[in-house]
Amino acid sequence: MPFIDNDAEARQYRALRTITRAISRVRDLHTLVTLLAAETSRVLGVERSTVFLYSPRSDELWSYVAEGETEEIRFNAGQGIAGSVFRSRKTLVLDDVSKDERFNRDIDMNTGFVTRNMITAPVMNPSGECIGVFQVINKKNGGFSPGDAEFLEVVATDTAVTIENVRLLESRKRMFESLIKALTVSIEARDPLTAGHSFDVTFLSGKIAEYMGVDDDTAEAIYYAALLHDYGKLAVPDSILKKPGTLTEEETSILRKHVQHTRIMLSSIEFEGMLEQVPVFASQHHERIDGGGYPEGLKGDEISLGGRIIAVADVFEALTAKRHYRDPYTLAKTINLLLEGVDTQFDRGAVMALRQYFIDIGKVRPEEVPVE
């Protein structure tokens, strides 16, 4: 890029490196675009930057990120300088906006801001479609240079690519999550009495993970594993799964195999990254800290963190819900039973986290669930 001088070129090059690193690191789109706007304002020496995105449904431009503003700015996509650039798809540099008849004074009147000069660049996605505009306002020292416009065009291109990539990822994630929830519903449909169990276990597992300070990637894997922890029950006959009385030894053996079925079934799904742990987390929720669980008889830290967390959530939900063979336990009784099983059946950190959560939301008092 032929920027105007070495100092400006160096600043802008460093800014682009910062932006590139952020794009590869930051997942949240709003956070990322906010960073792009702030970095652009700093490098170009302007008072503020605004990224307007286009809404096809209303044919409007709206401020996705607007530095210095708390209220959303929204207007017809053919209105004002931003609208003109959006329609023409050409960058526009204005050293004095008051001399341009396209300038929309209503925005300044509504916000109390005074616009003197600006550069507005179209935000074009890789398909050649204009999805918004990137606007920088009020150069602090002197006027805008051709190098400033070129820099903004580069950032606008990065912004477009980032938005499209994140939107694609979010779309894929929504589709993936809807599939996982559909699988979960298929489990829940087996028995109306236990319907909702998997979703409740997922909620509780999330709270335990939160209180234990589990990192986001692991927490996401725990979320999906909790949703699917009983998926292998699809292979268990109704005569066993819905039996109201005590199971025979043979029936118990068949029921216990649901965790092995869970791991086999979930291993056929191509989970990516940390989500590769989902089959492991889901299939270890019946292991015990002392090694007396199943299917592998793992001990302590041999059991994955996800498995240890889901185990606590699973037992808690089962005891506090009505079943064919008994009425639900109270929260305090259930937590005390979990406390009795700490370091033998259950992970201490997971039980303490769940206990603290229910204390914090006022469902139990500390003296009702004492810790030795």
Protein Blocks (a to p, Z undefined) as FASTA:
>chain_A
ZZfbfklmmmmmmmmmmmmmmmmmmmblklmmmmmmmmmmmmnopabdcdddddfklopa
cdfbaghiabdcdddfkgcjklmmmmnopacddfblklpmklcfklmmmnopacfbdcdd
ddddfkopafbdcddehifbhcddfklmmmmmmmmmmmmmmmmmmmmmmmmmmmmmmmmm
mmmmmmmmmpmklgoklmmmmmmmmmmmmmnopafklmmmmmmmmmmmmmmmmmpcfklm
mombdcdfklmmmmmmmmmmmmmmmmmpccehjllmmmmmmmmmmccfkopacfkopahj
lpcfklmmmmmmmmmmmmmpccfkbccddfklmmmmmmmmgoklpcfklmmmmmmmmmmn
opacfklmccZZ
